[in-house]
Amino acid sequence: MVQPTPEQLTSDNPPIVGAHSVGVPDGGPSMPLTGWATTGGDLRIPHFFGMHALQLLPSC
């Protein structure tokens, strides 16, 4: 999993640890349907294609 962000490290009780976005803060501009970041990397994209492709393989 990803490391805590600097903001999360300064908080006494962060609600989450880690982030979806890579190179930009979470909560920035995103795609309308998926919510994936448009200004930097997003860890949800490889998860979606990798994990959900595995669900299709056994049925082929």
HTML snippet that shows the backbone in 3Dmol.js (N, CA, C, O; Angstrom):
<script src="https://3Dmol.org/build/3Dmol-min.js"></script>
<div id="view" style="width:600px;height:400px;position:relative"></div>
<script>
const pdb = `
ATOM      1  N   MET A   1       0.851  -1.179   0.000  1.00  0.00           N
ATOM      2  CA  MET A   1       0.000   0.000   0.000  1.00  0.00           C
ATOM      3  C   MET A   1       0.888   1.230   0.000  1.00  0.00           C
ATOM      4  O   MET A   1       2.092   1.136   0.240  1.00  0.00           O
ATOM      5  N   VAL A   2       0.311   2.347  -0.261  1.00  0.00           N
ATOM      6  CA  VAL A   2       1.069   3.588  -0.340  1.00  0.00           C
ATOM      7  C   VAL A   2       1.378   4.130   1.044  1.00  0.00           C
ATOM      8  O   VAL A   2       0.729   3.771   2.027  1.00  0.00           O
ATOM      9  N   GLN A   3       2.373   4.994   1.107  1.00  0.00           N
ATOM     10  CA  GLN A   3       2.764   5.622   2.362  1.00  0.00           C
ATOM     11  C   GLN A   3       1.802   6.756   2.699  1.00  0.00           C
ATOM     12  O   GLN A   3       1.152   7.297   1.804  1.00  0.00           O
ATOM     13  N   PRO A   4       1.703   7.122   3.975  1.00  0.00           N
ATOM     14  CA  PRO A   4       0.867   8.260   4.349  1.00  0.00           C
ATOM     15  C   PRO A   4       1.390   9.545   3.702  1.00  0.00           C
ATOM     16  O   PRO A   4       2.593   9.709   3.502  1.00  0.00           O
ATOM     17  N   THR A   5       0.472  10.442   3.384  1.00  0.00           N
ATOM     18  CA  THR A   5       0.850  11.734   2.828  1.00  0.00           C
ATOM     19  C   THR A   5       1.390  12.618   3.955  1.00  0.00           C
ATOM     20  O   THR A   5       1.125  12.342   5.125  1.00  0.00           O
ATOM     21  N   PRO A   6       2.139  13.670   3.629  1.00  0.00           N
ATOM     22  CA  PRO A   6       2.637  14.566   4.687  1.00  0.00           C
ATOM     23  C   PRO A   6       1.511  15.145   5.550  1.00  0.00           C
ATOM     24  O   PRO A   6       1.683  15.305   6.759  1.00  0.00           O
ATOM     25  N   GLU A   7       0.374  15.458   4.949  1.00  0.00           N
ATOM     26  CA  GLU A   7      -0.748  15.981   5.725  1.00  0.00           C
ATOM     27  C   GLU A   7      -1.280  14.939   6.704  1.00  0.00           C
ATOM     28  O   GLU A   7      -1.665  15.276   7.824  1.00  0.00           O
ATOM     29  N   GLN A   8      -1.302  13.675   6.284  1.00  0.00           N
ATOM     30  CA  GLN A   8      -1.787  12.616   7.163  1.00  0.00           C
ATOM     31  C   GLN A   8      -0.819  12.366   8.312  1.00  0.00           C
ATOM     32  O   GLN A   8      -1.242  12.021   9.415  1.00  0.00           O
ATOM     33  N   LEU A   9       0.478  12.538   8.064  1.00  0.00           N
ATOM     34  CA  LEU A   9       1.467  12.343   9.121  1.00  0.00           C
ATOM     35  C   LEU A   9       1.362  13.412  10.202  1.00  0.00           C
ATOM     36  O   LEU A   9       1.660  13.135  11.364  1.00  0.00           O
ATOM     37  N   THR A  10       0.944  14.628   9.847  1.00  0.00           N
ATOM     38  CA  THR A  10       0.831  15.697  10.844  1.00  0.00           C
ATOM     39  C   THR A  10      -0.460  15.610  11.638  1.00  0.00           C
ATOM     40  O   THR A  10      -0.562  16.230  12.697  1.00  0.00           O
ATOM     41  N   SER A  11      -1.445  14.866  11.167  1.00  0.00           N
ATOM     42  CA  SER A  11      -2.721  14.738  11.860  1.00  0.00           C
ATOM     43  C   SER A  11      -2.611  13.696  12.965  1.00  0.00           C
ATOM     44  O   SER A  11      -1.929  12.684  12.806  1.00  0.00           O
ATOM     45  N   ASP A  12      -3.287  13.946  14.090  1.00  0.00           N
ATOM     46  CA  ASP A  12      -3.273  12.981  15.192  1.00  0.00           C
ATOM     47  C   ASP A  12      -4.064  11.720  14.874  1.00  0.00           C
ATOM     48  O   ASP A  12      -3.672  10.623  15.271  1.00  0.00           O
ATOM     49  N   ASN A  13      -5.171  11.870  14.162  1.00  0.00           N
ATOM     50  CA  ASN A  13      -6.027  10.734  13.848  1.00  0.00           C
ATOM     51  C   ASN A  13      -6.561  10.885  12.424  1.00  0.00           C
ATOM     52  O   ASN A  13      -7.709  11.289  12.238  1.00  0.00           O
ATOM     53  N   PRO A  14      -5.733  10.562  11.402  1.00  0.00           N
ATOM     54  CA  PRO A  14      -6.209  10.739  10.029  1.00  0.00           C
ATOM     55  C   PRO A  14      -7.328   9.745   9.710  1.00  0.00           C
ATOM     56  O   PRO A  14      -7.284   8.599  10.156  1.00  0.00           O
ATOM     57  N   PRO A  15      -8.336  10.184   8.936  1.00  0.00           N
ATOM     58  CA  PRO A  15      -9.435   9.276   8.602  1.00  0.00           C
ATOM     59  C   PRO A  15      -9.003   8.150   7.661  1.00  0.00           C
ATOM     60  O   PRO A  15      -9.578   7.062   7.696  1.00  0.00           O
ATOM     61  N   ILE A  16      -7.991   8.402   6.818  1.00  0.00           N
ATOM     62  CA  ILE A  16      -7.453   7.391   5.914  1.00  0.00           C
ATOM     63  C   ILE A  16      -5.937   7.517   5.917  1.00  0.00           C
ATOM     64  O   ILE A  16      -5.397   8.550   6.310  1.00  0.00           O
ATOM     65  N   VAL A  17      -5.262   6.481   5.485  1.00  0.00           N
ATOM     66  CA  VAL A  17      -3.810   6.512   5.346  1.00  0.00           C
ATOM     67  C   VAL A  17      -3.494   6.119   3.920  1.00  0.00           C
ATOM     68  O   VAL A  17      -3.883   5.043   3.465  1.00  0.00           O
ATOM     69  N   GLY A  18      -2.781   6.998   3.204  1.00  0.00           N
ATOM     70  CA  GLY A  18      -2.471   6.765   1.813  1.00  0.00           C
ATOM     71  C   GLY A  18      -3.327   7.656   0.931  1.00  0.00           C
ATOM     72  O   GLY A  18      -4.092   8.485   1.424  1.00  0.00           O
ATOM     73  N   ALA A  19      -3.195   7.482  -0.349  1.00  0.00           N
ATOM     74  CA  ALA A  19      -3.941   8.330  -1.280  1.00  0.00           C
ATOM     75  C   ALA A  19      -4.142   7.583  -2.591  1.00  0.00           C
ATOM     76  O   ALA A  19      -3.399   6.652  -2.900  1.00  0.00           O
ATOM     77  N   HIS A  20      -5.137   7.988  -3.355  1.00  0.00           N
ATOM     78  CA  HIS A  20      -5.367   7.419  -4.679  1.00  0.00           C
ATOM     79  C   HIS A  20      -4.483   8.078  -5.718  1.00  0.00           C
ATOM     80  O   HIS A  20      -4.023   7.421  -6.652  1.00  0.00           O
ATOM     81  N   SER A  21      -4.245   9.364  -5.564  1.00  0.00           N
ATOM     82  CA  SER A  21      -3.521  10.140  -6.576  1.00  0.00           C
ATOM     83  C   SER A  21      -2.015  10.008  -6.398  1.00  0.00           C
ATOM     84  O   SER A  21      -1.520   9.805  -5.290  1.00  0.00           O
ATOM     85  N   VAL A  22      -1.299  10.127  -7.512  1.00  0.00           N
ATOM     86  CA  VAL A  22       0.160  10.061  -7.509  1.00  0.00           C
ATOM     87  C   VAL A  22       0.686  11.361  -8.101  1.00  0.00           C
ATOM     88  O   VAL A  22       0.377  11.687  -9.247  1.00  0.00           O
ATOM     89  N   GLY A  23       1.470  12.099  -7.342  1.00  0.00           N
ATOM     90  CA  GLY A  23       2.068  13.330  -7.838  1.00  0.00           C
ATOM     91  C   GLY A  23       1.218  14.565  -7.663  1.00  0.00           C
ATOM     92  O   GLY A  23       1.697  15.676  -7.888  1.00  0.00           O
ATOM     93  N   VAL A  24      -0.035  14.402  -7.268  1.00  0.00           N
ATOM     94  CA  VAL A  24      -0.942  15.528  -7.011  1.00  0.00           C
ATOM     95  C   VAL A  24      -1.765  15.185  -5.769  1.00  0.00           C
ATOM     96  O   VAL A  24      -1.941  14.007  -5.459  1.00  0.00           O
ATOM     97  N   PRO A  25      -2.270  16.189  -5.055  1.00  0.00           N
ATOM     98  CA  PRO A  25      -3.102  15.879  -3.879  1.00  0.00           C
ATOM     99  C   PRO A  25      -4.447  15.277  -4.282  1.00  0.00           C
ATOM    100  O   PRO A  25      -4.975  15.575  -5.353  1.00  0.00           O
ATOM    101  N   ASP A  26      -4.995  14.428  -3.414  1.00  0.00           N
ATOM    102  CA  ASP A  26      -6.337  13.875  -3.654  1.00  0.00           C
ATOM    103  C   ASP A  26      -7.363  14.998  -3.663  1.00  0.00           C
ATOM    104  O   ASP A  26      -7.182  16.026  -3.010  1.00  0.00           O
ATOM    105  N   GLY A  27      -8.426  14.793  -4.399  1.00  0.00           N
ATOM    106  CA  GLY A  27      -9.520  15.742  -4.409  1.00  0.00           C
ATOM    107  C   GLY A  27      -9.415  16.816  -5.480  1.00  0.00           C
ATOM    108  O   GLY A  27     -10.191  17.772  -5.457  1.00  0.00           O
ATOM    109  N   GLY A  28      -8.490  16.692  -6.409  1.00  0.00           N
ATOM    110  CA  GLY A  28      -8.356  17.665  -7.483  1.00  0.00           C
ATOM    111  C   GLY A  28      -9.304  17.365  -8.632  1.00  0.00           C
ATOM    112  O   GLY A  28     -10.271  16.621  -8.463  1.00  0.00           O
ATOM    113  N   PRO A  29      -9.031  17.945  -9.812  1.00  0.00           N
ATOM    114  CA  PRO A  29      -9.884  17.686 -10.976  1.00  0.00           C
ATOM    115  C   PRO A  29      -9.922  16.190 -11.307  1.00  0.00           C
ATOM    116  O   PRO A  29      -8.913  15.491 -11.216  1.00  0.00           O
ATOM    117  N   SER A  30     -11.110  15.722 -11.692  1.00  0.00           N
ATOM    118  CA  SER A  30     -11.253  14.290 -11.964  1.00  0.00           C
ATOM    119  C   SER A  30     -12.226  14.061 -13.111  1.00  0.00           C
ATOM    120  O   SER A  30     -12.964  14.959 -13.516  1.00  0.00           O
ATOM    121  N   MET A  31     -12.206  12.827 -13.626  1.00  0.00           N
ATOM    122  CA  MET A  31     -13.120  12.437 -14.700  1.00  0.00           C
ATOM    123  C   MET A  31     -14.533  12.350 -14.137  1.00  0.00           C
ATOM    124  O   MET A  31     -14.715  11.928 -12.995  1.00  0.00           O
ATOM    125  N   PRO A  32     -15.537  12.743 -14.919  1.00  0.00           N
ATOM    126  CA  PRO A  32     -16.906  12.783 -14.404  1.00  0.00           C
ATOM    127  C   PRO A  32     -17.456  11.432 -13.931  1.00  0.00           C
ATOM    128  O   PRO A  32     -18.022  11.368 -12.839  1.00  0.00           O
ATOM    129  N   LEU A  33     -17.316  10.383 -14.684  1.00  0.00           N
ATOM    130  CA  LEU A  33     -17.954   9.116 -14.342  1.00  0.00           C
ATOM    131  C   LEU A  33     -17.147   8.308 -13.319  1.00  0.00           C
ATOM    132  O   LEU A  33     -17.716   7.755 -12.378  1.00  0.00           O
ATOM    133  N   THR A  34     -15.835   8.242 -13.500  1.00  0.00           N
ATOM    134  CA  THR A  34     -15.010   7.373 -12.661  1.00  0.00           C
ATOM    135  C   THR A  34     -14.424   8.064 -11.441  1.00  0.00           C
ATOM    136  O   THR A  34     -14.160   7.407 -10.435  1.00  0.00           O
ATOM    137  N   GLY A  35     -14.212   9.379 -11.506  1.00  0.00           N
ATOM    138  CA  GLY A  35     -13.567  10.088 -10.411  1.00  0.00           C
ATOM    139  C   GLY A  35     -12.061   9.963 -10.425  1.00  0.00           C
ATOM    140  O   GLY A  35     -11.398  10.395  -9.483  1.00  0.00           O
ATOM    141  N   TRP A  36     -11.496   9.372 -11.490  1.00  0.00           N
ATOM    142  CA  TRP A  36     -10.051   9.229 -11.589  1.00  0.00           C
ATOM    143  C   TRP A  36      -9.415  10.597 -11.825  1.00  0.00           C
ATOM    144  O   TRP A  36      -9.976  11.427 -12.540  1.00  0.00           O
ATOM    145  N   ALA A  37      -8.246  10.833 -11.225  1.00  0.00           N
ATOM    146  CA  ALA A  37      -7.546  12.107 -11.338  1.00  0.00           C
ATOM    147  C   ALA A  37      -7.156  12.383 -12.792  1.00  0.00           C
ATOM    148  O   ALA A  37      -6.740  11.477 -13.514  1.00  0.00           O
ATOM    149  N   THR A  38      -7.294  13.639 -13.212  1.00  0.00           N
ATOM    150  CA  THR A  38      -6.938  14.029 -14.580  1.00  0.00           C
ATOM    151  C   THR A  38      -5.652  14.841 -14.639  1.00  0.00           C
ATOM    152  O   THR A  38      -5.129  15.066 -15.731  1.00  0.00           O
ATOM    153  N   THR A  39      -5.126  15.289 -13.501  1.00  0.00           N
ATOM    154  CA  THR A  39      -3.920  16.121 -13.511  1.00  0.00           C
ATOM    155  C   THR A  39      -2.681  15.367 -13.061  1.00  0.00           C
ATOM    156  O   THR A  39      -1.584  15.922 -13.104  1.00  0.00           O
ATOM    157  N   GLY A  40      -2.821  14.129 -12.633  1.00  0.00           N
ATOM    158  CA  GLY A  40      -1.685  13.321 -12.181  1.00  0.00           C
ATOM    159  C   GLY A  40      -2.045  11.857 -12.283  1.00  0.00           C
ATOM    160  O   GLY A  40      -3.085  11.501 -12.837  1.00  0.00           O
ATOM    161  N   GLY A  41      -1.191  11.012 -11.751  1.00  0.00           N
ATOM    162  CA  GLY A  41      -1.458   9.582 -11.775  1.00  0.00           C
ATOM    163  C   GLY A  41      -2.558   9.207 -10.791  1.00  0.00           C
ATOM    164  O   GLY A  41      -2.844   9.960  -9.860  1.00  0.00           O
ATOM    165  N   ASP A  42      -3.168   8.063 -10.990  1.00  0.00           N
ATOM    166  CA  ASP A  42      -4.224   7.587 -10.111  1.00  0.00           C
ATOM    167  C   ASP A  42      -4.095   6.077  -9.981  1.00  0.00           C
ATOM    168  O   ASP A  42      -4.085   5.365 -10.986  1.00  0.00           O
ATOM    169  N   LEU A  43      -3.996   5.582  -8.748  1.00  0.00           N
ATOM    170  CA  LEU A  43      -3.795   4.156  -8.502  1.00  0.00           C
ATOM    171  C   LEU A  43      -5.036   3.310  -8.781  1.00  0.00           C
ATOM    172  O   LEU A  43      -4.940   2.086  -8.863  1.00  0.00           O
ATOM    173  N   ARG A  44      -6.191   3.945  -8.927  1.00  0.00           N
ATOM    174  CA  ARG A  44      -7.416   3.181  -9.190  1.00  0.00           C
ATOM    175  C   ARG A  44      -7.474   2.661 -10.621  1.00  0.00           C
ATOM    176  O   ARG A  44      -8.179   1.689 -10.892  1.00  0.00           O
ATOM    177  N   ILE A  45      -6.747   3.291 -11.542  1.00  0.00           N
ATOM    178  CA  ILE A  45      -6.791   2.859 -12.945  1.00  0.00           C
ATOM    179  C   ILE A  45      -6.139   1.490 -13.129  1.00  0.00           C
ATOM    180  O   ILE A  45      -6.770   0.598 -13.695  1.00  0.00           O
ATOM    181  N   PRO A  46      -4.877   1.287 -12.665  1.00  0.00           N
ATOM    182  CA  PRO A  46      -4.318  -0.069 -12.824  1.00  0.00           C
ATOM    183  C   PRO A  46      -5.086  -1.116 -12.012  1.00  0.00           C
ATOM    184  O   PRO A  46      -5.164  -2.275 -12.419  1.00  0.00           O
ATOM    185  N   HIS A  47      -5.651  -0.719 -10.873  1.00  0.00           N
ATOM    186  CA  HIS A  47      -6.465  -1.662 -10.103  1.00  0.00           C
ATOM    187  C   HIS A  47      -7.665  -2.116 -10.932  1.00  0.00           C
ATOM    188  O   HIS A  47      -7.962  -3.308 -11.017  1.00  0.00           O
ATOM    189  N   PHE A  48      -8.339  -1.162 -11.530  1.00  0.00           N
ATOM    190  CA  PHE A  48      -9.541  -1.490 -12.305  1.00  0.00           C
ATOM    191  C   PHE A  48      -9.219  -2.456 -13.434  1.00  0.00           C
ATOM    192  O   PHE A  48      -9.862  -3.498 -13.568  1.00  0.00           O
ATOM    193  N   PHE A  49      -8.221  -2.112 -14.249  1.00  0.00           N
ATOM    194  CA  PHE A  49      -7.913  -2.967 -15.396  1.00  0.00           C
ATOM    195  C   PHE A  49      -7.275  -4.287 -14.984  1.00  0.00           C
ATOM    196  O   PHE A  49      -7.597  -5.325 -15.561  1.00  0.00           O
ATOM    197  N   GLY A  50      -6.387  -4.275 -14.013  1.00  0.00           N
ATOM    198  CA  GLY A  50      -5.721  -5.506 -13.595  1.00  0.00           C
ATOM    199  C   GLY A  50      -6.638  -6.471 -12.873  1.00  0.00           C
ATOM    200  O   GLY A  50      -6.748  -7.635 -13.260  1.00  0.00           O
ATOM    201  N   MET A  51      -7.296  -6.000 -11.829  1.00  0.00           N
ATOM    202  CA  MET A  51      -8.142  -6.889 -11.023  1.00  0.00           C
ATOM    203  C   MET A  51      -9.390  -7.346 -11.778  1.00  0.00           C
ATOM    204  O   MET A  51      -9.800  -8.503 -11.676  1.00  0.00           O
ATOM    205  N   HIS A  52      -9.975  -6.447 -12.520  1.00  0.00           N
ATOM    206  CA  HIS A  52     -11.207  -6.836 -13.200  1.00  0.00           C
ATOM    207  C   HIS A  52     -10.928  -7.647 -14.468  1.00  0.00           C
ATOM    208  O   HIS A  52     -11.798  -8.395 -14.913  1.00  0.00           O
ATOM    209  N   ALA A  53      -9.746  -7.520 -15.053  1.00  0.00           N
ATOM    210  CA  ALA A  53      -9.365  -8.403 -16.157  1.00  0.00           C
ATOM    211  C   ALA A  53      -9.194  -9.831 -15.640  1.00  0.00           C
ATOM    212  O   ALA A  53      -9.526 -10.792 -16.334  1.00  0.00           O
ATOM    213  N   LEU A  54      -8.675  -9.964 -14.420  1.00  0.00           N
ATOM    214  CA  LEU A  54      -8.548 -11.304 -13.832  1.00  0.00           C
ATOM    215  C   LEU A  54      -9.901 -11.979 -13.641  1.00  0.00           C
ATOM    216  O   LEU A  54      -9.998 -13.205 -13.693  1.00  0.00           O
ATOM    217  N   GLN A  55     -10.929 -11.195 -13.424  1.00  0.00           N
ATOM    218  CA  GLN A  55     -12.264 -11.779 -13.278  1.00  0.00           C
ATOM    219  C   GLN A  55     -12.802 -12.331 -14.593  1.00  0.00           C
ATOM    220  O   GLN A  55     -13.638 -13.235 -14.596  1.00  0.00           O
ATOM    221  N   LEU A  56     -12.322 -11.786 -15.711  1.00  0.00           N
ATOM    222  CA  LEU A  56     -12.783 -12.257 -17.011  1.00  0.00           C
ATOM    223  C   LEU A  56     -12.021 -13.489 -17.505  1.00  0.00           C
ATOM    224  O   LEU A  56     -12.572 -14.284 -18.267  1.00  0.00           O
ATOM    225  N   LEU A  57     -10.769 -13.660 -17.086  1.00  0.00           N
ATOM    226  CA  LEU A  57      -9.930 -14.736 -17.619  1.00  0.00           C
ATOM    227  C   LEU A  57     -10.501 -16.145 -17.415  1.00  0.00           C
ATOM    228  O   LEU A  57     -10.507 -16.919 -18.373  1.00  0.00           O
ATOM    229  N   PRO A  58     -10.975 -16.517 -16.235  1.00  0.00           N
ATOM    230  CA  PRO A  58     -11.480 -17.886 -16.075  1.00  0.00           C
ATOM    231  C   PRO A  58     -12.658 -18.230 -16.982  1.00  0.00           C
ATOM    232  O   PRO A  58     -12.867 -19.403 -17.291  1.00  0.00           O
ATOM    233  N   SER A  59     -13.425 -17.242 -17.413  1.00  0.00           N
ATOM    234  CA  SER A  59     -14.602 -17.534 -18.238  1.00  0.00           C
ATOM    235  C   SER A  59     -14.268 -17.653 -19.723  1.00  0.00           C
ATOM    236  O   SER A  59     -15.139 -17.997 -20.522  1.00  0.00           O
ATOM    237  N   CYS A  60     -13.022 -17.374 -20.102  1.00  0.00           N
ATOM    238  CA  CYS A  60     -12.655 -17.448 -21.531  1.00  0.00           C
ATOM    239  C   CYS A  60     -12.355 -18.859 -21.962  1.00  0.00           C
ATOM    240  O   CYS A  60     -12.032 -19.093 -23.126  1.00  0.00           O
TER     241      CYS A  60
END
`;
const viewer = $3Dmol.createViewer("view");
viewer.addModel(pdb, "pdb");
viewer.setStyle({}, {cartoon: {color: "spectrum"}});
viewer.zoomTo();
viewer.render();
</script>
